Amino acid sequence: MPMEREGEFVWLVRHGYMRPELVAELNTELEHIVGNGLWEQKWSGPCPPPHPKGDS
């Protein structure tokens, strides 16, 4: 279950329901999404400019 509040976003998973390999794969994918500007959290204030193409 995703949980979000200002400053953090986490996935809550019942202990024993996700193998460590899947945790590692999801973390890699989330790092890619966030690191390439495909997902940004905005709670208040102006939006930052989009990431230039090719910037990773």
URSUL-V280541 format. One line per field, one symbol per residue. phi: phi as a letter, one per 20 degrees, with the letter a starting at -180 (. if undefined). psi: psi as a letter, one per 20 degrees, with the letter a starting at -180 (. if undefined). A space follows every 10 residues. Layout:
phi: ???
psi: ???
This chain:
phi: .fccbgnbbc decfgnecfg ffgfffffff fffffdmebc ecdbnfffff fffnec
psi: pqpprpiqpq pppppiipqh hhgggggggh hggghjjipq pohrrqpqqq pqqip.
